[in-house]
Amino acid sequence: MYAQFFNSSDFSFTANQANYQNCIIGGNWLMLVSLVITLACLFISYGVDQYFSIASQVAAHISTVLFAGLFKIGYVIRCVGVHGLGYKVF
């Protein structure tokens, strides 16, 4: 259940449980997307910086910080969903 990215039709949830399940799924997606974008920004900033203009590099550096913050927000959303379903280990 922790690594879900889509709603499962195998289980029947109450409305409250479905909301927490959606928090887990939304948090997982937010973490995945922000991780990929953060890695791309790091690659642009440090891996192939000679091929990009200074404006692109500045944007990549700023985006690295912003998307790393979104990753943390995704983890908090996921933790809210897991805690709401009664799990004590996140």
PyMOL Python script that loads the backbone (N, CA, C, O; Angstrom):
from pymol import cmd

cmd.read_pdbstr("""\
ATOM      1  N   MET A   1       0.812  -1.192   0.000  1.00  0.00           N
ATOM      2  CA  MET A   1       0.000   0.000   0.000  1.00  0.00           C
ATOM      3  C   MET A   1       0.853   1.252   0.000  1.00  0.00           C
ATOM      4  O   MET A   1       0.398   2.292  -0.477  1.00  0.00           O
ATOM      5  N   TYR A   2       2.051   1.197   0.507  1.00  0.00           N
ATOM      6  CA  TYR A   2       2.859   2.406   0.604  1.00  0.00           C
ATOM      7  C   TYR A   2       3.332   2.909  -0.750  1.00  0.00           C
ATOM      8  O   TYR A   2       3.530   4.113  -0.915  1.00  0.00           O
ATOM      9  N   ALA A   3       3.517   2.032  -1.715  1.00  0.00           N
ATOM     10  CA  ALA A   3       4.061   2.433  -3.008  1.00  0.00           C
ATOM     11  C   ALA A   3       2.981   2.532  -4.075  1.00  0.00           C
ATOM     12  O   ALA A   3       3.259   2.298  -5.252  1.00  0.00           O
ATOM     13  N   GLN A   4       1.773   2.868  -3.695  1.00  0.00           N
ATOM     14  CA  GLN A   4       0.690   2.952  -4.666  1.00  0.00           C
ATOM     15  C   GLN A   4       0.745   4.268  -5.420  1.00  0.00           C
ATOM     16  O   GLN A   4       1.048   5.321  -4.858  1.00  0.00           O
ATOM     17  N   PHE A   5       0.441   4.179  -6.715  1.00  0.00           N
ATOM     18  CA  PHE A   5       0.355   5.370  -7.543  1.00  0.00           C
ATOM     19  C   PHE A   5      -1.022   5.516  -8.181  1.00  0.00           C
ATOM     20  O   PHE A   5      -1.305   6.527  -8.824  1.00  0.00           O
ATOM     21  N   PHE A   6      -1.878   4.512  -8.006  1.00  0.00           N
ATOM     22  CA  PHE A   6      -3.233   4.545  -8.549  1.00  0.00           C
ATOM     23  C   PHE A   6      -4.192   3.969  -7.514  1.00  0.00           C
ATOM     24  O   PHE A   6      -3.796   3.169  -6.666  1.00  0.00           O
ATOM     25  N   ASN A   7      -5.465   4.385  -7.591  1.00  0.00           N
ATOM     26  CA  ASN A   7      -6.476   3.819  -6.702  1.00  0.00           C
ATOM     27  C   ASN A   7      -6.732   2.367  -7.072  1.00  0.00           C
ATOM     28  O   ASN A   7      -6.849   2.024  -8.248  1.00  0.00           O
ATOM     29  N   SER A   8      -6.815   1.532  -6.072  1.00  0.00           N
ATOM     30  CA  SER A   8      -7.059   0.112  -6.292  1.00  0.00           C
ATOM     31  C   SER A   8      -8.549  -0.169  -6.154  1.00  0.00           C
ATOM     32  O   SER A   8      -9.190   0.290  -5.208  1.00  0.00           O
ATOM     33  N   SER A   9      -9.084  -0.911  -7.085  1.00  0.00           N
ATOM     34  CA  SER A   9     -10.500  -1.279  -7.011  1.00  0.00           C
ATOM     35  C   SER A   9     -10.691  -2.590  -6.246  1.00  0.00           C
ATOM     36  O   SER A   9     -11.820  -3.056  -6.093  1.00  0.00           O
ATOM     37  N   ASP A  10      -9.609  -3.180  -5.772  1.00  0.00           N
ATOM     38  CA  ASP A  10      -9.695  -4.444  -5.036  1.00  0.00           C
ATOM     39  C   ASP A  10     -10.223  -4.261  -3.617  1.00  0.00           C
ATOM     40  O   ASP A  10     -10.739  -5.204  -3.018  1.00  0.00           O
ATOM     41  N   PHE A  11     -10.096  -3.053  -3.080  1.00  0.00           N
ATOM     42  CA  PHE A  11     -10.485  -2.796  -1.701  1.00  0.00           C
ATOM     43  C   PHE A  11     -11.666  -1.840  -1.679  1.00  0.00           C
ATOM     44  O   PHE A  11     -11.819  -0.995  -2.561  1.00  0.00           O
ATOM     45  N   SER A  12     -12.494  -1.988  -0.657  1.00  0.00           N
ATOM     46  CA  SER A  12     -13.583  -1.033  -0.474  1.00  0.00           C
ATOM     47  C   SER A  12     -13.245  -0.170   0.733  1.00  0.00           C
ATOM     48  O   SER A  12     -13.039  -0.675   1.836  1.00  0.00           O
ATOM     49  N   PHE A  13     -13.193   1.121   0.510  1.00  0.00           N
ATOM     50  CA  PHE A  13     -12.849   2.073   1.551  1.00  0.00           C
ATOM     51  C   PHE A  13     -14.067   2.918   1.894  1.00  0.00           C
ATOM     52  O   PHE A  13     -14.946   3.133   1.060  1.00  0.00           O
ATOM     53  N   THR A  14     -14.105   3.392   3.130  1.00  0.00           N
ATOM     54  CA  THR A  14     -15.083   4.410   3.477  1.00  0.00           C
ATOM     55  C   THR A  14     -14.620   5.717   2.842  1.00  0.00           C
ATOM     56  O   THR A  14     -13.511   5.802   2.313  1.00  0.00           O
ATOM     57  N   ALA A  15     -15.476   6.729   2.898  1.00  0.00           N
ATOM     58  CA  ALA A  15     -15.120   8.015   2.291  1.00  0.00           C
ATOM     59  C   ALA A  15     -13.890   8.609   2.960  1.00  0.00           C
ATOM     60  O   ALA A  15     -13.028   9.177   2.289  1.00  0.00           O
ATOM     61  N   ASN A  16     -13.806   8.479   4.279  1.00  0.00           N
ATOM     62  CA  ASN A  16     -12.663   9.013   5.010  1.00  0.00           C
ATOM     63  C   ASN A  16     -11.381   8.265   4.644  1.00  0.00           C
ATOM     64  O   ASN A  16     -10.334   8.880   4.444  1.00  0.00           O
ATOM     65  N   GLN A  17     -11.467   6.955   4.560  1.00  0.00           N
ATOM     66  CA  GLN A  17     -10.296   6.162   4.189  1.00  0.00           C
ATOM     67  C   GLN A  17      -9.873   6.440   2.749  1.00  0.00           C
ATOM     68  O   GLN A  17      -8.682   6.450   2.437  1.00  0.00           O
ATOM     69  N   ALA A  18     -10.843   6.665   1.881  1.00  0.00           N
ATOM     70  CA  ALA A  18     -10.522   6.972   0.485  1.00  0.00           C
ATOM     71  C   ALA A  18      -9.779   8.298   0.381  1.00  0.00           C
ATOM     72  O   ALA A  18      -8.874   8.442  -0.441  1.00  0.00           O
ATOM     73  N   ASN A  19     -10.160   9.273   1.218  1.00  0.00           N
ATOM     74  CA  ASN A  19      -9.450  10.553   1.212  1.00  0.00           C
ATOM     75  C   ASN A  19      -8.003  10.381   1.659  1.00  0.00           C
ATOM     76  O   ASN A  19      -7.097  10.966   1.066  1.00  0.00           O
ATOM     77  N   TYR A  20      -7.781   9.587   2.694  1.00  0.00           N
ATOM     78  CA  TYR A  20      -6.412   9.339   3.141  1.00  0.00           C
ATOM     79  C   TYR A  20      -5.629   8.547   2.096  1.00  0.00           C
ATOM     80  O   TYR A  20      -4.435   8.775   1.900  1.00  0.00           O
ATOM     81  N   GLN A  21      -6.303   7.624   1.436  1.00  0.00           N
ATOM     82  CA  GLN A  21      -5.646   6.870   0.363  1.00  0.00           C
ATOM     83  C   GLN A  21      -5.241   7.807  -0.772  1.00  0.00           C
ATOM     84  O   GLN A  21      -4.169   7.648  -1.357  1.00  0.00           O
ATOM     85  N   ASN A  22      -6.094   8.781  -1.085  1.00  0.00           N
ATOM     86  CA  ASN A  22      -5.759   9.768  -2.111  1.00  0.00           C
ATOM     87  C   ASN A  22      -4.589  10.641  -1.679  1.00  0.00           C
ATOM     88  O   ASN A  22      -3.795  11.066  -2.518  1.00  0.00           O
ATOM     89  N   CYS A  23      -4.471  10.914  -0.380  1.00  0.00           N
ATOM     90  CA  CYS A  23      -3.305  11.651   0.124  1.00  0.00           C
ATOM     91  C   CYS A  23      -2.024  10.864  -0.119  1.00  0.00           C
ATOM     92  O   CYS A  23      -1.008  11.430  -0.522  1.00  0.00           O
ATOM     93  N   ILE A  24      -2.076   9.566   0.125  1.00  0.00           N
ATOM     94  CA  ILE A  24      -0.894   8.724  -0.102  1.00  0.00           C
ATOM     95  C   ILE A  24      -0.529   8.725  -1.581  1.00  0.00           C
ATOM     96  O   ILE A  24       0.640   8.882  -1.933  1.00  0.00           O
ATOM     97  N   ILE A  25      -1.512   8.554  -2.437  1.00  0.00           N
ATOM     98  CA  ILE A  25      -1.253   8.498  -3.874  1.00  0.00           C
ATOM     99  C   ILE A  25      -0.753   9.848  -4.383  1.00  0.00           C
ATOM    100  O   ILE A  25       0.204   9.906  -5.155  1.00  0.00           O
ATOM    101  N   GLY A  26      -1.392  10.921  -3.959  1.00  0.00           N
ATOM    102  CA  GLY A  26      -0.948  12.255  -4.371  1.00  0.00           C
ATOM    103  C   GLY A  26       0.450  12.578  -3.877  1.00  0.00           C
ATOM    104  O   GLY A  26       1.256  13.150  -4.611  1.00  0.00           O
ATOM    105  N   GLY A  27       0.740  12.214  -2.636  1.00  0.00           N
ATOM    106  CA  GLY A  27       2.081  12.429  -2.098  1.00  0.00           C
ATOM    107  C   GLY A  27       3.132  11.625  -2.829  1.00  0.00           C
ATOM    108  O   GLY A  27       4.232  12.116  -3.081  1.00  0.00           O
ATOM    109  N   ASN A  28       2.796  10.376  -3.176  1.00  0.00           N
ATOM    110  CA  ASN A  28       3.738   9.548  -3.937  1.00  0.00           C
ATOM    111  C   ASN A  28       4.034  10.157  -5.304  1.00  0.00           C
ATOM    112  O   ASN A  28       5.189  10.214  -5.728  1.00  0.00           O
ATOM    113  N   TRP A  29       2.983  10.615  -5.993  1.00  0.00           N
ATOM    114  CA  TRP A  29       3.190  11.224  -7.301  1.00  0.00           C
ATOM    115  C   TRP A  29       3.992  12.513  -7.198  1.00  0.00           C
ATOM    116  O   TRP A  29       4.882  12.760  -8.011  1.00  0.00           O
ATOM    117  N   LEU A  30       3.677  13.338  -6.194  1.00  0.00           N
ATOM    118  CA  LEU A  30       4.409  14.592  -6.026  1.00  0.00           C
ATOM    119  C   LEU A  30       5.879  14.324  -5.750  1.00  0.00           C
ATOM    120  O   LEU A  30       6.744  15.020  -6.281  1.00  0.00           O
ATOM    121  N   MET A  31       6.174  13.323  -4.923  1.00  0.00           N
ATOM    122  CA  MET A  31       7.571  12.987  -4.647  1.00  0.00           C
ATOM    123  C   MET A  31       8.269  12.468  -5.898  1.00  0.00           C
ATOM    124  O   MET A  31       9.414  12.835  -6.161  1.00  0.00           O
ATOM    125  N   LEU A  32       7.603  11.626  -6.667  1.00  0.00           N
ATOM    126  CA  LEU A  32       8.225  11.062  -7.864  1.00  0.00           C
ATOM    127  C   LEU A  32       8.521  12.144  -8.904  1.00  0.00           C
ATOM    128  O   LEU A  32       9.628  12.211  -9.438  1.00  0.00           O
ATOM    129  N   VAL A  33       7.536  12.981  -9.186  1.00  0.00           N
ATOM    130  CA  VAL A  33       7.710  14.021 -10.202  1.00  0.00           C
ATOM    131  C   VAL A  33       8.755  15.039  -9.762  1.00  0.00           C
ATOM    132  O   VAL A  33       9.607  15.434 -10.557  1.00  0.00           O
ATOM    133  N   SER A  34       8.698  15.464  -8.510  1.00  0.00           N
ATOM    134  CA  SER A  34       9.671  16.453  -8.049  1.00  0.00           C
ATOM    135  C   SER A  34      11.075  15.871  -7.988  1.00  0.00           C
ATOM    136  O   SER A  34      12.043  16.597  -8.214  1.00  0.00           O
ATOM    137  N   LEU A  35      11.217  14.580  -7.689  1.00  0.00           N
ATOM    138  CA  LEU A  35      12.537  13.952  -7.704  1.00  0.00           C
ATOM    139  C   LEU A  35      13.123  13.949  -9.108  1.00  0.00           C
ATOM    140  O   LEU A  35      14.297  14.272  -9.290  1.00  0.00           O
ATOM    141  N   VAL A  36      12.322  13.590 -10.095  1.00  0.00           N
ATOM    142  CA  VAL A  36      12.806  13.557 -11.477  1.00  0.00           C
ATOM    143  C   VAL A  36      13.206  14.955 -11.941  1.00  0.00           C
ATOM    144  O   VAL A  36      14.250  15.124 -12.570  1.00  0.00           O
ATOM    145  N   ILE A  37      12.383  15.954 -11.634  1.00  0.00           N
ATOM    146  CA  ILE A  37      12.698  17.321 -12.054  1.00  0.00           C
ATOM    147  C   ILE A  37      13.926  17.839 -11.312  1.00  0.00           C
ATOM    148  O   ILE A  37      14.760  18.518 -11.911  1.00  0.00           O
ATOM    149  N   THR A  38      14.055  17.532 -10.023  1.00  0.00           N
ATOM    150  CA  THR A  38      15.234  17.952  -9.266  1.00  0.00           C
ATOM    151  C   THR A  38      16.499  17.336  -9.843  1.00  0.00           C
ATOM    152  O   THR A  38      17.510  18.022  -9.988  1.00  0.00           O
ATOM    153  N   LEU A  39      16.454  16.052 -10.172  1.00  0.00           N
ATOM    154  CA  LEU A  39      17.625  15.406 -10.770  1.00  0.00           C
ATOM    155  C   LEU A  39      17.961  16.011 -12.131  1.00  0.00           C
ATOM    156  O   LEU A  39      19.135  16.169 -12.466  1.00  0.00           O
ATOM    157  N   ALA A  40      16.942  16.350 -12.913  1.00  0.00           N
ATOM    158  CA  ALA A  40      17.187  17.000 -14.202  1.00  0.00           C
ATOM    159  C   ALA A  40      17.819  18.374 -14.011  1.00  0.00           C
ATOM    160  O   ALA A  40      18.728  18.750 -14.752  1.00  0.00           O
ATOM    161  N   CYS A  41      17.345  19.120 -13.024  1.00  0.00           N
ATOM    162  CA  CYS A  41      17.922  20.437 -12.745  1.00  0.00           C
ATOM    163  C   CYS A  41      19.366  20.323 -12.266  1.00  0.00           C
ATOM    164  O   CYS A  41      20.212  21.133 -12.647  1.00  0.00           O
ATOM    165  N   LEU A  42      19.649  19.332 -11.440  1.00  0.00           N
ATOM    166  CA  LEU A  42      21.029  19.117 -10.999  1.00  0.00           C
ATOM    167  C   LEU A  42      21.925  18.731 -12.168  1.00  0.00           C
ATOM    168  O   LEU A  42      23.074  19.166 -12.244  1.00  0.00           O
ATOM    169  N   PHE A  43      21.402  17.919 -13.075  1.00  0.00           N
ATOM    170  CA  PHE A  43      22.178  17.534 -14.248  1.00  0.00           C
ATOM    171  C   PHE A  43      22.469  18.745 -15.125  1.00  0.00           C
ATOM    172  O   PHE A  43      23.576  18.884 -15.645  1.00  0.00           O
ATOM    173  N   ILE A  44      21.480  19.621 -15.291  1.00  0.00           N
ATOM    174  CA  ILE A  44      21.692  20.842 -16.072  1.00  0.00           C
ATOM    175  C   ILE A  44      22.673  21.764 -15.360  1.00  0.00           C
ATOM    176  O   ILE A  44      23.526  22.376 -16.002  1.00  0.00           O
ATOM    177  N   SER A  45      22.559  21.868 -14.042  1.00  0.00           N
ATOM    178  CA  SER A  45      23.403  22.790 -13.278  1.00  0.00           C
ATOM    179  C   SER A  45      24.854  22.349 -13.208  1.00  0.00           C
ATOM    180  O   SER A  45      25.757  23.183 -13.271  1.00  0.00           O
ATOM    181  N   TYR A  46      25.091  21.050 -13.079  1.00  0.00           N
ATOM    182  CA  TYR A  46      26.448  20.581 -12.819  1.00  0.00           C
ATOM    183  C   TYR A  46      26.984  19.608 -13.863  1.00  0.00           C
ATOM    184  O   TYR A  46      28.199  19.515 -14.038  1.00  0.00           O
ATOM    185  N   GLY A  47      26.129  18.894 -14.549  1.00  0.00           N
ATOM    186  CA  GLY A  47      26.599  17.869 -15.476  1.00  0.00           C
ATOM    187  C   GLY A  47      26.959  18.401 -16.851  1.00  0.00           C
ATOM    188  O   GLY A  47      28.032  18.113 -17.380  1.00  0.00           O
ATOM    189  N   VAL A  48      26.063  19.170 -17.419  1.00  0.00           N
ATOM    190  CA  VAL A  48      26.262  19.679 -18.778  1.00  0.00           C
ATOM    191  C   VAL A  48      26.101  21.196 -18.808  1.00  0.00           C
ATOM    192  O   VAL A  48      25.486  21.740 -19.725  1.00  0.00           O
ATOM    193  N   ASP A  49      26.642  21.862 -17.826  1.00  0.00           N
ATOM    194  CA  ASP A  49      26.458  23.308 -17.706  1.00  0.00           C
ATOM    195  C   ASP A  49      27.072  24.092 -18.863  1.00  0.00           C
ATOM    196  O   ASP A  49      26.621  25.200 -19.151  1.00  0.00           O
ATOM    197  N   GLN A  50      28.080  23.554 -19.526  1.00  0.00           N
ATOM    198  CA  GLN A  50      28.729  24.277 -20.613  1.00  0.00           C
ATOM    199  C   GLN A  50      27.822  24.422 -21.832  1.00  0.00           C
ATOM    200  O   GLN A  50      28.100  25.242 -22.707  1.00  0.00           O
ATOM    201  N   TYR A  51      26.757  23.652 -21.906  1.00  0.00           N
ATOM    202  CA  TYR A  51      25.847  23.704 -23.051  1.00  0.00           C
ATOM    203  C   TYR A  51      24.653  24.629 -22.824  1.00  0.00           C
ATOM    204  O   TYR A  51      23.840  24.815 -23.729  1.00  0.00           O
ATOM    205  N   PHE A  52      24.536  25.207 -21.639  1.00  0.00           N
ATOM    206  CA  PHE A  52      23.389  26.050 -21.310  1.00  0.00           C
ATOM    207  C   PHE A  52      23.838  27.471 -21.010  1.00  0.00           C
ATOM    208  O   PHE A  52      24.949  27.702 -20.533  1.00  0.00           O
ATOM    209  N   SER A  53      22.956  28.414 -21.296  1.00  0.00           N
ATOM    210  CA  SER A  53      23.260  29.814 -21.007  1.00  0.00           C
ATOM    211  C   SER A  53      23.239  30.047 -19.501  1.00  0.00           C
ATOM    212  O   SER A  53      22.756  29.215 -18.733  1.00  0.00           O
ATOM    213  N   ILE A  54      23.769  31.185 -19.100  1.00  0.00           N
ATOM    214  CA  ILE A  54      23.823  31.502 -17.665  1.00  0.00           C
ATOM    215  C   ILE A  54      22.409  31.667 -17.100  1.00  0.00           C
ATOM    216  O   ILE A  54      22.161  31.332 -15.942  1.00  0.00           O
ATOM    217  N   ALA A  55      21.491  32.177 -17.907  1.00  0.00           N
ATOM    218  CA  ALA A  55      20.106  32.326 -17.442  1.00  0.00           C
ATOM    219  C   ALA A  55      19.467  30.957 -17.196  1.00  0.00           C
ATOM    220  O   ALA A  55      18.735  30.776 -16.223  1.00  0.00           O
ATOM    221  N   SER A  56      19.742  30.009 -18.069  1.00  0.00           N
ATOM    222  CA  SER A  56      19.216  28.651 -17.875  1.00  0.00           C
ATOM    223  C   SER A  56      19.817  28.000 -16.644  1.00  0.00           C
ATOM    224  O   SER A  56      19.128  27.280 -15.921  1.00  0.00           O
ATOM    225  N   GLN A  57      21.093  28.246 -16.401  1.00  0.00           N
ATOM    226  CA  GLN A  57      21.746  27.674 -15.229  1.00  0.00           C
ATOM    227  C   GLN A  57      21.197  28.271 -13.941  1.00  0.00           C
ATOM    228  O   GLN A  57      21.002  27.561 -12.955  1.00  0.00           O
ATOM    229  N   VAL A  58      20.950  29.576 -13.952  1.00  0.00           N
ATOM    230  CA  VAL A  58      20.361  30.219 -12.771  1.00  0.00           C
ATOM    231  C   VAL A  58      18.962  29.657 -12.518  1.00  0.00           C
ATOM    232  O   VAL A  58      18.601  29.371 -11.376  1.00  0.00           O
ATOM    233  N   ALA A  59      18.180  29.499 -13.584  1.00  0.00           N
ATOM    234  CA  ALA A  59      16.837  28.929 -13.436  1.00  0.00           C
ATOM    235  C   ALA A  59      16.907  27.496 -12.918  1.00  0.00           C
ATOM    236  O   ALA A  59      16.076  27.091 -12.105  1.00  0.00           O
ATOM    237  N   ALA A  60      17.888  26.729 -13.380  1.00  0.00           N
ATOM    238  CA  ALA A  60      18.036  25.350 -12.914  1.00  0.00           C
ATOM    239  C   ALA A  60      18.436  25.309 -11.442  1.00  0.00           C
ATOM    240  O   ALA A  60      17.952  24.460 -10.693  1.00  0.00           O
ATOM    241  N   HIS A  61      19.314  26.219 -11.023  1.00  0.00           N
ATOM    242  CA  HIS A  61      19.706  26.266  -9.610  1.00  0.00           C
ATOM    243  C   HIS A  61      18.514  26.620  -8.725  1.00  0.00           C
ATOM    244  O   HIS A  61      18.304  25.996  -7.684  1.00  0.00           O
ATOM    245  N   ILE A  62      17.744  27.608  -9.132  1.00  0.00           N
ATOM    246  CA  ILE A  62      16.571  28.009  -8.352  1.00  0.00           C
ATOM    247  C   ILE A  62      15.537  26.882  -8.336  1.00  0.00           C
ATOM    248  O   ILE A  62      14.931  26.602  -7.301  1.00  0.00           O
ATOM    249  N   SER A  63      15.340  26.240  -9.483  1.00  0.00           N
ATOM    250  CA  SER A  63      14.376  25.142  -9.566  1.00  0.00           C
ATOM    251  C   SER A  63      14.782  23.959  -8.711  1.00  0.00           C
ATOM    252  O   SER A  63      13.925  23.240  -8.197  1.00  0.00           O
ATOM    253  N   THR A  64      16.084  23.748  -8.552  1.00  0.00           N
ATOM    254  CA  THR A  64      16.556  22.656  -7.699  1.00  0.00           C
ATOM    255  C   THR A  64      16.042  22.833  -6.279  1.00  0.00           C
ATOM    256  O   THR A  64      15.560  21.883  -5.663  1.00  0.00           O
ATOM    257  N   VAL A  65      16.145  24.037  -5.768  1.00  0.00           N
ATOM    258  CA  VAL A  65      15.686  24.306  -4.402  1.00  0.00           C
ATOM    259  C   VAL A  65      14.166  24.195  -4.311  1.00  0.00           C
ATOM    260  O   VAL A  65      13.640  23.619  -3.359  1.00  0.00           O
ATOM    261  N   LEU A  66      13.465  24.741  -5.295  1.00  0.00           N
ATOM    262  CA  LEU A  66      12.001  24.719  -5.258  1.00  0.00           C
ATOM    263  C   LEU A  66      11.446  23.301  -5.346  1.00  0.00           C
ATOM    264  O   LEU A  66      10.542  22.941  -4.593  1.00  0.00           O
ATOM    265  N   PHE A  67      11.974  22.506  -6.248  1.00  0.00           N
ATOM    266  CA  PHE A  67      11.442  21.154  -6.409  1.00  0.00           C
ATOM    267  C   PHE A  67      11.885  20.226  -5.293  1.00  0.00           C
ATOM    268  O   PHE A  67      11.193  19.254  -4.993  1.00  0.00           O
ATOM    269  N   ALA A  68      13.028  20.503  -4.670  1.00  0.00           N
ATOM    270  CA  ALA A  68      13.400  19.738  -3.475  1.00  0.00           C
ATOM    271  C   ALA A  68      12.416  20.037  -2.343  1.00  0.00           C
ATOM    272  O   ALA A  68      12.064  19.147  -1.568  1.00  0.00           O
ATOM    273  N   GLY A  69      11.979  21.287  -2.252  1.00  0.00           N
ATOM    274  CA  GLY A  69      10.956  21.640  -1.272  1.00  0.00           C
ATOM    275  C   GLY A  69       9.629  20.965  -1.561  1.00  0.00           C
ATOM    276  O   GLY A  69       8.939  20.537  -0.636  1.00  0.00           O
ATOM    277  N   LEU A  70       9.261  20.863  -2.835  1.00  0.00           N
ATOM    278  CA  LEU A  70       8.028  20.156  -3.195  1.00  0.00           C
ATOM    279  C   LEU A  70       8.115  18.674  -2.857  1.00  0.00           C
ATOM    280  O   LEU A  70       7.110  18.061  -2.499  1.00  0.00           O
ATOM    281  N   PHE A  71       9.305  18.095  -2.968  1.00  0.00           N
ATOM    282  CA  PHE A  71       9.492  16.699  -2.572  1.00  0.00           C
ATOM    283  C   PHE A  71       9.165  16.528  -1.093  1.00  0.00           C
ATOM    284  O   PHE A  71       8.504  15.564  -0.706  1.00  0.00           O
ATOM    285  N   LYS A  72       9.625  17.456  -0.279  1.00  0.00           N
ATOM    286  CA  LYS A  72       9.363  17.382   1.165  1.00  0.00           C
ATOM    287  C   LYS A  72       7.881  17.566   1.468  1.00  0.00           C
ATOM    288  O   LYS A  72       7.341  16.907   2.355  1.00  0.00           O
ATOM    289  N   ILE A  73       7.228  18.452   0.741  1.00  0.00           N
ATOM    290  CA  ILE A  73       5.788  18.639   0.922  1.00  0.00           C
ATOM    291  C   ILE A  73       5.039  17.366   0.533  1.00  0.00           C
ATOM    292  O   ILE A  73       4.077  16.984   1.200  1.00  0.00           O
ATOM    293  N   GLY A  74       5.473  16.711  -0.536  1.00  0.00           N
ATOM    294  CA  GLY A  74       4.868  15.440  -0.935  1.00  0.00           C
ATOM    295  C   GLY A  74       5.015  14.375   0.132  1.00  0.00           C
ATOM    296  O   GLY A  74       4.098  13.588   0.362  1.00  0.00           O
ATOM    297  N   TYR A  75       6.175  14.349   0.789  1.00  0.00           N
ATOM    298  CA  TYR A  75       6.382  13.372   1.857  1.00  0.00           C
ATOM    299  C   TYR A  75       5.458  13.653   3.040  1.00  0.00           C
ATOM    300  O   TYR A  75       4.926  12.724   3.649  1.00  0.00           O
ATOM    301  N   VAL A  76       5.269  14.928   3.366  1.00  0.00           N
ATOM    302  CA  VAL A  76       4.373  15.281   4.470  1.00  0.00           C
ATOM    303  C   VAL A  76       2.937  14.890   4.129  1.00  0.00           C
ATOM    304  O   VAL A  76       2.223  14.366   4.984  1.00  0.00           O
ATOM    305  N   ILE A  77       2.508  15.138   2.897  1.00  0.00           N
ATOM    306  CA  ILE A  77       1.156  14.747   2.479  1.00  0.00           C
ATOM    307  C   ILE A  77       0.988  13.238   2.577  1.00  0.00           C
ATOM    308  O   ILE A  77      -0.046  12.748   3.029  1.00  0.00           O
ATOM    309  N   ARG A  78       2.000  12.514   2.155  1.00  0.00           N
ATOM    310  CA  ARG A  78       1.973  11.054   2.234  1.00  0.00           C
ATOM    311  C   ARG A  78       1.898  10.588   3.683  1.00  0.00           C
ATOM    312  O   ARG A  78       1.157   9.657   3.998  1.00  0.00           O
ATOM    313  N   CYS A  79       2.660  11.229   4.566  1.00  0.00           N
ATOM    314  CA  CYS A  79       2.640  10.868   5.988  1.00  0.00           C
ATOM    315  C   CYS A  79       1.275  11.138   6.608  1.00  0.00           C
ATOM    316  O   CYS A  79       0.822  10.376   7.462  1.00  0.00           O
ATOM    317  N   VAL A  80       0.617  12.215   6.189  1.00  0.00           N
ATOM    318  CA  VAL A  80      -0.733  12.503   6.680  1.00  0.00           C
ATOM    319  C   VAL A  80      -1.680  11.371   6.295  1.00  0.00           C
ATOM    320  O   VAL A  80      -2.485  10.928   7.115  1.00  0.00           O
ATOM    321  N   GLY A  81      -1.588  10.907   5.058  1.00  0.00           N
ATOM    322  CA  GLY A  81      -2.446   9.809   4.621  1.00  0.00           C
ATOM    323  C   GLY A  81      -2.171   8.511   5.349  1.00  0.00           C
ATOM    324  O   GLY A  81      -3.101   7.806   5.740  1.00  0.00           O
ATOM    325  N   VAL A  82      -0.898   8.188   5.536  1.00  0.00           N
ATOM    326  CA  VAL A  82      -0.535   6.948   6.227  1.00  0.00           C
ATOM    327  C   VAL A  82      -0.971   7.009   7.684  1.00  0.00           C
ATOM    328  O   VAL A  82      -1.496   6.031   8.218  1.00  0.00           O
ATOM    329  N   HIS A  83      -0.758   8.147   8.327  1.00  0.00           N
ATOM    330  CA  HIS A  83      -1.170   8.302   9.723  1.00  0.00           C
ATOM    331  C   HIS A  83      -2.696   8.247   9.847  1.00  0.00           C
ATOM    332  O   HIS A  83      -3.228   7.679  10.801  1.00  0.00           O
ATOM    333  N   GLY A  84      -3.387   8.839   8.880  1.00  0.00           N
ATOM    334  CA  GLY A  84      -4.847   8.819   8.908  1.00  0.00           C
ATOM    335  C   GLY A  84      -5.427   7.425   8.767  1.00  0.00           C
ATOM    336  O   GLY A  84      -6.528   7.157   9.250  1.00  0.00           O
ATOM    337  N   LEU A  85      -4.699   6.535   8.109  1.00  0.00           N
ATOM    338  CA  LEU A  85      -5.161   5.151   7.986  1.00  0.00           C
ATOM    339  C   LEU A  85      -4.775   4.298   9.180  1.00  0.00           C
ATOM    340  O   LEU A  85      -5.106   3.113   9.234  1.00  0.00           O
ATOM    341  N   GLY A  86      -4.074   4.893  10.141  1.00  0.00           N
ATOM    342  CA  GLY A  86      -3.793   4.193  11.385  1.00  0.00           C
ATOM    343  C   GLY A  86      -2.434   3.546  11.487  1.00  0.00           C
ATOM    344  O   GLY A  86      -2.160   2.850  12.465  1.00  0.00           O
ATOM    345  N   TYR A  87      -1.581   3.753  10.515  1.00  0.00           N
ATOM    346  CA  TYR A  87      -0.244   3.166  10.578  1.00  0.00           C
ATOM    347  C   TYR A  87       0.672   4.039  11.431  1.00  0.00           C
ATOM    348  O   TYR A  87       0.572   5.265  11.410  1.00  0.00           O
ATOM    349  N   LYS A  88       1.546   3.405  12.166  1.00  0.00           N
ATOM    350  CA  LYS A  88       2.470   4.141  13.028  1.00  0.00           C
ATOM    351  C   LYS A  88       3.868   4.240  12.426  1.00  0.00           C
ATOM    352  O   LYS A  88       4.674   5.064  12.856  1.00  0.00           O
ATOM    353  N   VAL A  89       4.156   3.401  11.431  1.00  0.00           N
ATOM    354  CA  VAL A  89       5.458   3.418  10.767  1.00  0.00           C
ATOM    355  C   VAL A  89       5.265   4.053   9.400  1.00  0.00           C
ATOM    356  O   VAL A  89       4.423   3.610   8.620  1.00  0.00           O
ATOM    357  N   PHE A  90       6.036   5.084   9.109  1.00  0.00           N
ATOM    358  CA  PHE A  90       5.854   5.798   7.849  1.00  0.00           C
ATOM    359  C   PHE A  90       6.892   5.353   6.864  1.00  0.00           C
ATOM    360  O   PHE A  90       6.916   5.836   5.732  1.00  0.00           O
TER     361      PHE A  90
END
""", "prot")
cmd.dss("prot")
cmd.show_as("cartoon", "prot")
cmd.util.cbc("prot")
cmd.orient("prot")
